[in-house]
Amino acid sequence: MTNIIFTDKQAPALISNQTISKTNCPYCGVGCGIEATVENNKVIAVKGNALHPANLGRLCVKGSSLHETQGIENRILSPRVNGENVSWDEATSKVAKHFQDTIAQYGPDSVAFYLSGQLLTEDYYVANKLMKGFIGSANVDTNSRLCMATASTAHKRAFGEDVVAGCYDDLSAAEAIFIIGANPAYAHPIVYQRMIKAREENPTRKIVVIDPRKTATAKDADLYLAIKPGSDAYYYNGLLMYLAEQGKLDKDYIAEHCQGFEQTLQTAKSQFVDISAVAVACDIELSLLLESYQIFAQTDKVVTFFSQGINQSSTGVDKGNTIINCHLATGKIGREGAAAFSITGQPNAMGGREVGGLSTQLAAHLHFENPNEIDLVKRFWQSPNIASKQGLKAVDLFDAVDSGQIKAIWIMATNPVVSMPNANLVKRALKKCPMVVVSECYENTDTLDYADVILPASTWGEKHGSVTNSDRTISVHKSMLKAPGEAKNDWQIITDVAHKLGFKEAFNYQHPVDIFREHAALSGFENSHPYDENRAKNDIYRVFDISALANISASDYENFLPTKWPINAANPNGVKRIFTDGVFATKNEKANFVPIIAQLPKILPASHQVVMNSGRIRDQWHTMNRTGRVAKLMTHSNEPYIAVNANDAQRFQLADKQLAVLANLGAEYIGRVNITDEQRTGEIFVPIHWNDNFSASARVSALVNPITDELCGQPEFKHSPVSIKPFNAVWSGYLISAQTVNCPTSYWSKIQLEQGHKYLLSDKQELGNDETFLANLYPKIDDWLVLKDDQKNVLRIAGFIDNQLHCFFAASTDLSLKFNSRYIEGQLHKALPIKTRFELMSGIDSDGKDDVGDMICSCFQVGEKTIQEAIKSGHCKSVTSLGEKLKCGTNCGSCIPELKTFLLKN
């Protein structure tokens, strides 16, 4: 035999057909760049793109697991009408005819689109153009209404346009960062690690966290203020007062570049006798309040970093403007290390705003309030029937579906049955709507149950187009894979329907670059800066302008380098920061101070209720269609939970690690109680991700009141009064299964394993002592072993097919018993000899074998007990030494706050 030795450069080419593509992460608004290795139409590895300005090579655990989410399992492969597979022609003809007939009978406002920040800009643009420019209705809203509408409106009120003035580099340059209503350690870990790195390089830099919940971010702060939920505007109005009293205003900046300051200051003062009254309103110690105010006042470079805790509020727009007011008052905006920085929740929430994805906007940052702007878009699109007024916002839109006002709705790339407030109303509305069209990738999506027409869409790795992240960086999202079955890109599906509606000439797109060019051209159409000597009298200036890309070649589009807009003749390479010259997008070019009367949430809890705060957890994304497929992403938090203060646990007779039930609006949520000092008394936290495909009763949004911000329509997800009580189970246990099953128990929660599934189970009904409970779930199994351990009060049942373990059930009426199933999970699908069978049945699942404790580092699967042992050994006294020994904390850094907590305790 001849030995052949390859060099490193030769090996990949000779051994396989691997290619490496540069693309983007499809999760949060950070917009990380990715290098994906593709082989045989499959992504086999991903790593961060070191040259992408958003992440500089780093990825969080979700991003670094993207290749594990790929596969044909649960993908929708063919169009379906009323449950039957049909051709694309039949499906799109059905959609077009029904929309056409509905519009003819009831008018254009009888139909609607509901879009998503998961769509690419080109998808968004075509959908918005079709509905607003050709159907003639503005009833096209997006799930960005649920997360970014408040910030968008606040920007427009202050700056004249929805513009984020800062960039990620400001997080590195800032001397103090105020994080309010955000938990970036979990929700945006890559930018959070940028903040931490900057502080490590210069320990004089401060991180101040303002949040009712002591989050992972709060635990890592130099100063933490546990303010009363909803009191954020009180805090910032108080800060404005303090700045004035201490002589820390930038009076020159205010005079030259702003308007409305005196009224704004007087409005803030009208709510407080003095600063101590602010502390009372926020329910925090006066000394902590003053310390935080002093840091803001005495620090030259300050970034205020805010997200859903500010946005998802009945007064979220006002809260955003109180933050911006303080930055304008001190001139801490438009320069390095100084910004009011709103970070988006979704990968293309900002791209959606660019193309007018919200029902209150037109494309290219134009609006319905100005008839000239409507006319501009009409002329550019050569629109036959452009919408002339704002459409329905998300909550109102689904109310209109429920009332019958909207008779046909097309939902794309989102799951409103899980994500919308009062989600059971959304179920009811869709159930009775005459035509529900859903464009979706995966079968196990709750909204599909209500669809008349299902259209199979492409997903990450298959889609091709652009996205814009939170600091205005446009990147091109690459198509690396052939979509399975008959799945199509969203822009193609929309275009097909537009053709059948009779609008072929206006939607004659062959490639995403055709759409992008049009989008770029519209951004520059009759758009010139007020200082431009060639400016026409009727030109309408907007900062958003990417007109330099209006003639981009297909090759340049394919190889486009991430760039921040505006990208135009004056700035062909983009612009890092906006408003550096103090010139804003208002008519007189001055920023607006906005007078704010701070308000608490509209619905306060009754004596028998607690305030429910909902949000993301570290390793999951939205409704888990993608992340729920990856076993390691289920190890950190593997079932729905309820974080509760010890005082409330005692008050409501709740036991730690036992189940409890939340109720509101006729809906219930069942989750595991986690007693913690991270919650204030009277307040709880629950994650948003679980749904009917992953748990028995865990759609938390069904409990959220449909209370919205009157200015922008964003719901108040962060403050929902709910009742809470024990679940009162009579037994609990688990089921390890080679297949998915429909558990009949009143509580179940599904966990993805490497080779199957694990179900956590509890019930209020007594459990029998034989396999009858399981026989209906597994009709093919006739080889059962049953063991009742009376001493430990444990029942164990194992089922085998062809001598291989197919399922294993363990349960006990001792609810305090903690099962460890790690060993048994590893036996699934294995042929087991008699000795091993009896080891399973004798209780090896609960004797601590292979028990590493709760999973802390998902990237490298490092458990709590492993970390504690390393610390107790004396060899690991820092996060760095733990990383060197165990690798934990060395990838995305999301577990670092927890590692620091362990080090402090030991």
C-alpha positions, 0 to 999 in steps of 0.5 A: 500500500502506498501512503499519501501525505497531504499538506494542510492546504491540499487536504480539504480539496482532495478529501472532500468537496468542502466550501466555506461561506461567509454569512450571518447568524439568524438569531438576535440583533447583534448580527454576528458574522459567520464562516460556515463549512459546507459539505454535500449540501450540509453545514458541518461546522460554523465559527465566527467571522473574525473580520465582521465588525459586529462580533470580531470572530466570537459567537454565542452558544446558539450561533456556534450550534447553528450547524446542529439545527440543520436537517430535513426533520420536521421540515415542510416540503410541499405546499398544502391546501386544507391539509392536502399536498398541492403544486405551487401553482395551485397553492399561490393561485388559491391565495391570490384568488381568495385575496382578490375576491375578498378585496373585491367584496370588502375592500383592501383593508379586509386583508392583512400580512403579518411579517417577522424580523426573521425575514430578510430585507428583500423579503420584507421589501416585496411584501410591503410593496405588494400590500401598501403599494398595490393592494392598497392597504397598510395592514402589513405589520410585523412581530417587530411591533412586539419588540422595537416599535417603541424605540423606533417611535422615540427616535423619530420624536427626538431625532426626526427619524428612526436612527440609532446614532451609536455603534458597537465600538462605542461600547468599547470606548465608553467610560460608563455604560448604563444598562437598563431593561436589558440582560445582554449577558444572556440576550446579546452575549457578544456585545456584552463581552465587548463591554466586559473586555473594555472594563478589564482593559481599564478597571475605571470604566463602570457598568451600571445595571438598572433592572427589577430583576437581578439578572446575570448582567446585574450580578456582574455590574459595578453598581446595581439598582433594583428599581420598581417595575415600570419606574424607568421614566421616573429614574430618567426624569430624576436624572434630568433634574439632577443634571440641572441642579448640579450644573452638569448640562451642556448648555452650548449643545442644548442651545445650538442643536436642540429645542424644547429643553426648558419645558421638558425640564419643568415637566420632569420637575413637576413630578418631584419635590426633590431627588429623594422623591425619585428614590421613593418612586423607583423604590430604591435607596437614595444613596444608590440613586445618587451614586448612579446619577453622579456616575452619569453626570461626571463621566464624559463618555456614557452609553445607555444600552436599553432593550425590551425592559424599556420597550415592552411597556405601555409607556415605552416610547416615553421611557425611550425619550427620557433616556434620549433627553438626558443624553441630549442635555449633556451632549453625550450623543453623536460622538465616540463612546457616547450614545443612547443605544437601543439594541434590536431583538431580531436579526433584521428588525432594523432592516424591516424598519428600513423598508416600512415593515411596520403598518405605521411606516412607508418604505425608506423611512417615509411616513403617512403623516406627510402626503408628499412622502406618500406621493414620493413612494407612489411615483417611485413604485408607479403604484396604482393604489397606494395606501394613504393612511396607517394600517392596524398594529399587531394587537389591533390587527388580530382583534380585527381578525377576531371581529371579522373585519379582516377576512384573510391574513398571510403570516410569514416567518413568525408564530403569533399563536405563541408570541402575541399577548392574549394569545388564546384570542389569536387562536380563536381569531385564526380559527374562524378567519376564512383564509389563513395563509402561513409561510413556514419552514417547520412542521412543529409550529403552533400557528400551522394548526390554524392555516388553510394554506401552508407555503414551505419556506427556506430557512438559514443557510438556504435564504439569500439576501441582506439584513441590518443589525442594531448598529446599522450594519448591512450584511449579505446573508448567503445561500449555501444549501439547496432548500429541501423538497419544494421550499422557496424563498419568501420573496419568491413566494410573494412575487408568485402571488403578486403575479397572479394578482396581476402585478407581474411588471412591478414584481419582475424579480429574478434574484435578490439583488434586483430587489436590493437595487430597487430598495437602495434606489428608493432610499435615494429618490428625491433625498438630499441633505439640507446642506446639499447645494443641488437639493431640489425644492421638494426633496425629502431628506432622510438619514437612511440612504443607501443609494450608492448601492442602487446599481450594485453588480451581482458579484459585488452584492455577493461579496458585499462587505458589512457596512453601516448606512448611510451609504451614498455619494457623500459616504460611499464607505458608510458612516460609523456614527450619526449626528456627529455634527449636531444636525438632526433629521427634523425640519429645523435640524434640531433635536427635540427634547420631549416633555414626559410625565412618568407613569406606572403600568396601567394594570397593577396587581391585586392582593392575590396576584404577582407581577409577571415579567417575561423574557428570554433565557440564555440558550433558547430563541423565540419559540424554539423551532430551531434551538429546541432541536439541539440537545446541548441547548436544552441542558442549561434550562430544560423546562418552563420555570417560574422565578419566585422570591422566597417571601412569595413562595411562603405567601403562596405555599410554593415549594422549590423545584415543585410545579406551580400554576399561573393564571390570567385571561382564562389561560394557564402556565405551568412551570417549575418553581425556582426560589431565588433572591434575584426577584423582588417580592411580589414579582416573578419571571418566566421565559417566553420560549416554551409552547404547545410543541414543547410543554403541556401549558407554557405559552406565557403570552396567553397570560399577557394582557393586550395593553399597549403603548398608545403611541406605537402599539407595542404590548406591555410584556414586562408587567402582567398581574397573574395569580399563582398557586401550587400545582399539587402533583401526586407524582412526578418522574420522567420518560426517556423515549426513542420517539416523540409521543403525546403524553396524557399527563396534566404536566409534561415538558419535552427535552431534545436528546442526542438520540431521542427525547426526554419528557419530564412528567407530573400529574394530579391523578394516581399512577398505576403499577404496570405498563398500562400507562405506556402501552397506548403510547408504544403499541409496537412494544411487547417486551416490558420490564416493570419494577416497583421499589416500595422502599423508595416508592419508585416505579420503573418501566422499561420497553424494548424493541428487538432487545434495544431500549426504546423507552424508560419511565421512572416515577415516584410519589416522593416529589422531593426525589431528584432523578438523574437520567444521564446514564439511561439516556446513553442506553437508548437504542442500545441492545442490552444484555440481561445484566444491564437491564437489571442495572437499569431497573435497580435504580442506577438512574438515581444513584448519582452516576454521571451526575455533573449537576446543573449544566452551566457551560452549554458550549462545552457541557460543563456542569455545576458539580464539576466546576465546584470540584475544580474550585474546591481543589484549590487550582482554580481561583479565577474565571481564567483558570476555570477556563484553562482547566475545564474550557467553560467561559472560553467560547461565548462567555455567557456562563461567566457571570455564573462562574463568578458567582461560584467563585464568590461562594467558595 
